[in-house]
Amino acid sequence: MGSLDIIILLIVVVLIFGKLKSLLGTRPDVSVRQNKITEENAAKIFDMIVKEAEKQKQALENKEAKEEPVTVELSETDKVLNKIPNFNKERFINSAKKAFEIIVTSFSKGDTETLESLVSKTLNKKFQEIINQRQAEGITAETDLIGFNEAEITSAKITSDDIAKITVKFVSEQVNILKNKDDEVIEGDENFIQNITDVWTFERCLTSTSPNWLLVSTKK
């Protein structure tokens, strides 16, 4: 029986006891002595109910006091994430999804200036090589990111030199095509939506004043 049930029980008892006293006091055919005895019996019943309610309440409180709090075992990844100052998983995932969209779109358009601010120098060099090759061959790319089916952190670690690395798996729906210099589609289908899985790793130096995470690795 919960505390609310006990309170309701007490209220009901008080109302019944009050009603009983009212009835006893309005019956002219019962003597004053009989009324007194009946009231005393009612009072005893009331007292018994109150004591029983208090006993049940105390038993409930003792039970709750003995129950140990439920502890949730953190995964190894979450243990690492908890060591990153001011880290918020939901906020990071949302930022990673936004970064994914910008990077994929910028790479498709050949926007190297935007890529420089979001990816590491090593990865940006690889992106630049592909962009330059496409431009030399007169090939243009078009990417339409429809949305995400999944975006989750799969692993995290902090290196000895305080570099935090977080790997995120993205499952997204995209339409990707390549066109030649004559604007003819040479790869992909503009009417076909691909379900693509990408595994990206972001990193940030925890001793740096910059809060920005850079993309350092991409895998399919």
Salt bridges, closest charged atoms under 4 A:
ASP29 OD2 - ARG27 NH2 3.54
ASP47 OD2 - LYS51 NZ 3.30
GLU73 OE2 - LYS79 NZ 3.83
GLU76 OE2 - LYS79 NZ 3.42
ASP78 OD1 - LYS89 NZ 2.76
GLU142 OE2 - LYS179 NZ 3.33
GLU150 OE2 - LYS169 NZ 3.28
GLU152 OE2 - LYS169 NZ 3.80
ASP183 OD1 - LYS179 NZ 3.62
ASP198 OD1 - LYS220 NZ 2.70
GLU203 OE1 - LYS165 NZ 2.47
